[in-house]
């Protein structure tokens, strides 16, 4: 095809594209002619992005704290981006699922490896001071992470393990949501009442989370991916990717938070309260929560001992 013919072919395609818009192609070409060249800083809104760090104190390390959490939320958005593609996919193409789960794992690995910034990248004395200006805000209030969990597995698997035996087949989404594991961690460690942190979070996000849980009911990653793992078709690559995602999300990621909490909040034989009033020693250990996205992939022994070796590593570092 000659160059002129190629250009005419592209013009014809553009005319077809815009014929139902109410404007002719010439109008769109005029717009293209007058449009400014795209720059990197405009495309990613760089100036806006760099203006989003607004510390509440004068401690320099607070800005590190803000930026790291903003970066974390962007990684959460990347994970959700992949999860939504998987939930919406109708092809049940195993290769597609493995590729997307591996992408998710790469995001988790980046998060986990970067958490040393939180553990070692700030002065403890500064943190213990500026954190008091953040009350009652807490990373607990990350709705994106709750969305990740809801997209990953049915609410039955997110109910606190102490209440799972009480579930019935007729439990509604609302009933299951009330028993979700993270609410146990957001109770005042002295009174047992819901913390202000949890009350704020529920007021803002409960309708959205319940709506999402209903939208993905029967279509979570658990349902979509495990439909591809059958006795007659044990896809080892998919199973490996799913197990890696489980370990990343429900063991390694909480473990990094444990390390950070001990670095900044543990002092001698006592512990400083978290900003949200959560009992982090009971909330963060993987073996205490036993949250597993894909429980049918594991043996009973693996389920019973979920995360124990990591908790022992944190609580008894002298044994390692």
matplotlib code that plots the C-alpha trace (Angstrom):
import matplotlib.pyplot as plt

x = [0.0, 1.4, 1.8, -1.0, -3.3, -2.4, -3.2, -6.5, -7.3, -6.7, -8.8, -11.7, -11.4, -11.5, -14.6, -16.3, -15.3, -16.7, -19.7, -22.2, -20.8, -22.8, -19.6, -17.7, -14.1, -12.9, -14.0, -12.0, -8.9, -9.2, -9.2, -6.1, -4.4, -5.0, -4.3, -1.0, 1.7, 1.4, 4.1, 5.2, 4.3, 0.8, 0.1, 0.8, -0.3, 3.1, 2.6, -0.6, 1.0, 3.9, 1.6, -0.4, 1.9, 0.5, 2.1, 0.3, 3.5, 6.9, 8.7, 10.6, 9.9, 6.1, 6.5, 8.1, 5.2, 2.7, 4.5, 5.0, 1.3, 0.3, 2.6, 1.1, -2.4, -1.3, 0.0, -3.4, -5.0, -2.8, -3.8, -7.5, -7.0, -5.9, -8.5, -11.3, -10.1, -10.2, -13.6, -15.0, -13.3, -15.7, -13.1, -11.8, -8.5, -5.9, -3.0, -4.7, -5.5, -1.9, -0.5, -2.8, -2.2, 1.5, 1.2, -0.6, 2.2, 4.8, 2.9, 2.8, 6.5, 7.3, 5.2, 6.8, 10.3, 9.7, 8.4, 11.9, 11.3, 8.6, 10.7, 14.1, 13.5, 12.2, 13.4, 11.4, 11.4, 9.9, 7.3, 6.1, 5.5, 3.9, 1.7, -0.3, -1.3, -2.8, -5.4, -7.7, -6.5, -5.0, -3.8, -6.6, -8.9, -7.6, -10.8, -8.8, -7.3, -10.7, -11.8, -8.8, -10.0, -13.6, -12.6, -10.2, -12.5, -16.1, -16.9, -17.2, -13.4, -13.0, -15.2, -13.2, -12.1, -13.6, -17.1, -16.8, -18.4, -21.5, -22.2, -25.2, -25.7, -28.4, -26.1, -26.6, -23.9, -24.8, -24.6, -21.2, -19.9, -20.7, -18.5, -15.6, -12.2, -10.8, -13.6, -12.3, -9.0, -10.7, -12.1, -10.8, -8.3, -9.6, -13.4, -14.1, -16.2, -15.8, -13.0, -13.7, -11.4, -13.8, -16.9, -15.5, -14.6, -18.0, -19.9, -18.0, -17.5, -19.9, -22.5, -19.8, -18.2, -21.5, -22.5, -19.2, -19.5, -23.0, -21.7, -18.9, -20.9, -20.0, -17.6, -14.6, -11.1, -11.7, -14.6, -13.2, -9.7, -10.6, -13.0, -9.9, -8.3, -10.2, -9.2, -9.0, -7.1, -4.6, -2.9, 0.3, 1.3, -2.0, -2.0, 1.5, 0.5, -2.6, -0.7, 1.9, -0.8, -2.2, 1.2, 2.0, -1.4, -2.1, 1.3, 4.2, 2.3, 1.0, 4.4, 6.0, 3.4, 4.4, 8.0, 7.1, 4.8, 7.5, 10.0, 7.9, 5.3, 6.9, 8.9, 10.4, 7.5, 4.8, 3.4, 2.2, -1.3, -1.8, -3.2, -6.5, -6.7, -6.4, -4.9, -2.1, -0.6, -3.8, -4.8, -1.6, -0.2, -1.2, -1.8, -4.2, -6.4, -6.0, -7.3, -6.7, -8.1, -7.9, -8.3, -9.2, -5.7, -4.1, -4.0, -5.6, -2.1, -1.2, -4.5, -4.0, -0.5, -1.1, 1.5, 2.8, 6.4, 6.3, 4.7, 7.4, 10.0, 8.6, 7.8, 11.0, 13.7, 16.4, 15.3, 16.2]
y = [0.0, 3.4, 6.1, 8.2, 5.2, 4.5, 8.0, 7.9, 4.6, 6.2, 9.2, 6.9, 5.1, 8.4, 9.5, 6.2, 6.7, 10.2, 10.0, 9.5, 12.3, 15.2, 16.8, 16.1, 14.9, 18.4, 19.8, 17.2, 17.8, 21.5, 20.6, 18.4, 21.3, 23.8, 21.4, 21.9, 19.3, 16.8, 17.0, 14.5, 16.8, 17.5, 13.9, 12.6, 15.8, 16.1, 19.5, 18.3, 15.1, 16.8, 19.3, 16.5, 16.2, 18.5, 17.8, 18.7, 19.3, 20.7, 17.3, 16.6, 12.8, 13.3, 14.1, 10.7, 9.1, 10.9, 10.1, 6.4, 6.0, 7.7, 5.4, 2.5, 3.6, 3.8, 0.2, -0.8, 0.8, -1.2, -4.4, -3.5, -2.6, -6.2, -7.8, -6.0, -7.3, -10.8, -10.5, -9.0, -11.5, -14.0, -16.1, -18.2, -18.1, -19.7, -17.9, -14.5, -15.4, -16.5, -13.3, -11.0, -12.8, -12.6, -8.9, -8.6, -10.5, -8.1, -5.2, -6.9, -7.7, -4.0, -3.0, -5.6, -4.8, -1.0, -1.2, -0.9, 2.8, 2.7, 0.5, 2.1, 5.4, 7.6, 8.7, 7.0, 10.1, 12.2, 9.6, 9.3, 13.1, 13.9, 10.8, 12.5, 15.2, 12.5, 11.1, 9.3, 8.7, 5.3, 3.1, 0.9, 3.2, 2.3, 1.4, 0.2, -2.6, -3.7, -3.6, -5.8, -8.4, -8.3, -8.8, -11.6, -13.9, -14.3, -12.6, -16.0, -16.2, -12.8, -13.4, -13.5, -17.1, -17.3, -16.7, -18.8, -21.9, -19.9, -19.0, -20.4, -20.9, -18.2, -15.5, -12.3, -10.0, -7.6, -10.3, -11.4, -7.9, -7.3, -10.2, -9.3, -9.8, -6.3, -4.9, -7.0, -5.1, -1.7, -1.9, 0.2, -1.9, -0.6, -0.5, -3.0, -0.4, 0.6, 3.2, 6.5, 5.3, 2.4, 4.6, 7.1, 4.4, 2.6, 5.9, 6.7, 3.3, 0.7, 1.3, 1.1, -2.1, -3.9, -2.8, -4.1, -7.4, -7.9, -7.1, -9.7, -12.3, -15.6, -13.9, -13.2, -14.3, -17.3, -18.3, -17.3, -18.8, -21.9, -22.9, -23.4, -25.6, -28.9, -32.5, -33.3, -30.2, -29.2, -26.2, -26.0, -22.6, -21.1, -22.8, -21.5, -17.9, -18.0, -19.3, -16.7, -14.0, -15.5, -15.4, -11.9, -10.4, -12.3, -13.1, -11.0, -7.7, -7.9, -9.1, -5.9, -3.9, -6.0, -5.0, -1.3, -1.5, -3.1, -0.5, 2.5, 1.4, -1.3, -0.1, -2.4, -4.6, -2.2, -1.0, 2.4, 2.5, 2.8, 6.1, 4.4, 2.9, -0.6, -3.5, -4.0, -6.9, -8.9, -7.5, -7.8, -11.3, -13.5, -16.6, -14.6, -13.7, -16.7, -14.8, -17.0, -16.0, -19.5, -22.0, -25.0, -25.0, -26.0, -29.1, -29.1, -28.9, -25.8, -24.1, -24.9, -23.5, -20.5, -17.8, -19.3, -19.4, -15.7, -14.7, -16.7, -14.8, -11.5, -12.5, -14.6, -13.1, -14.7, -18.1, -17.2]
z = [0.0, -1.0, 1.7, 0.3, 0.3, 3.9, 4.9, 3.1, 4.8, 8.2, 7.3, 6.3, 9.6, 11.5, 9.6, 10.5, 14.1, 14.4, 12.1, 14.9, 17.1, 15.5, 14.1, 10.9, 10.9, 9.8, 13.2, 15.1, 12.9, 13.7, 17.4, 16.9, 15.0, 17.9, 20.7, 22.6, 22.5, 25.4, 28.0, 30.6, 33.5, 32.1, 31.3, 34.9, 36.6, 38.2, 39.8, 41.4, 42.5, 44.2, 46.0, 47.8, 50.7, 53.5, 56.8, 60.0, 62.0, 61.5, 61.9, 58.6, 58.8, 58.7, 55.0, 54.4, 56.3, 54.1, 50.8, 51.6, 52.4, 49.2, 47.2, 49.0, 48.0, 44.3, 44.5, 46.0, 43.0, 40.7, 42.5, 42.2, 38.6, 37.9, 40.2, 38.4, 35.0, 36.4, 37.9, 34.7, 32.4, 30.8, 28.8, 31.7, 29.9, 32.2, 30.7, 31.2, 34.8, 35.6, 34.0, 36.0, 39.3, 38.7, 38.1, 41.4, 43.1, 41.6, 43.1, 46.5, 46.3, 45.6, 48.6, 50.9, 49.8, 50.2, 53.7, 55.1, 54.5, 57.2, 59.5, 59.2, 57.3, 60.0, 63.4, 66.2, 68.3, 65.5, 64.7, 68.3, 68.4, 65.0, 65.2, 68.0, 65.5, 63.3, 65.7, 65.1, 61.5, 60.8, 57.9, 59.1, 57.2, 53.8, 52.0, 48.9, 50.9, 52.1, 48.5, 47.6, 50.1, 48.9, 45.3, 46.3, 48.3, 49.6, 52.8, 54.5, 54.3, 55.8, 58.9, 62.1, 62.6, 66.1, 64.5, 61.3, 62.9, 63.7, 60.1, 58.3, 54.6, 54.7, 56.1, 54.2, 53.0, 55.7, 58.4, 57.1, 56.9, 60.5, 61.5, 59.2, 60.9, 60.9, 63.0, 65.9, 65.6, 65.6, 69.1, 72.0, 73.8, 77.2, 76.8, 74.0, 72.2, 68.6, 68.2, 66.6, 63.8, 63.0, 63.4, 60.9, 58.5, 58.7, 58.2, 55.1, 53.4, 54.7, 51.9, 49.3, 50.7, 51.0, 47.5, 46.1, 48.0, 46.4, 43.0, 43.1, 45.0, 43.4, 41.0, 43.3, 42.4, 44.6, 42.5, 39.1, 39.5, 41.4, 38.7, 36.7, 39.3, 39.1, 40.1, 36.4, 35.6, 38.3, 36.9, 38.9, 37.6, 38.6, 42.0, 42.7, 41.7, 43.9, 46.9, 46.4, 46.4, 49.6, 51.3, 50.1, 51.1, 54.3, 55.8, 54.4, 54.2, 57.8, 58.9, 57.6, 59.6, 62.7, 62.1, 61.9, 64.9, 67.0, 65.8, 66.7, 69.2, 71.3, 74.3, 76.9, 78.1, 77.2, 73.9, 72.7, 71.4, 67.7, 66.4, 65.7, 69.2, 67.6, 69.5, 66.9, 68.8, 68.4, 65.0, 62.9, 63.5, 60.5, 62.7, 64.9, 62.0, 59.7, 56.7, 53.6, 50.2, 48.7, 51.6, 49.3, 48.0, 51.3, 53.5, 57.0, 58.5, 56.4, 57.4, 61.1, 61.1, 58.9, 59.5, 62.8, 61.8, 60.9, 64.2, 66.1, 64.1, 65.4, 69.0, 69.5, 67.3, 69.6, 68.2, 64.7]

ax = plt.figure().add_subplot(projection="3d")
ax.plot(x, y, z, "-o")
ax.set_aspect("equal")
plt.show()
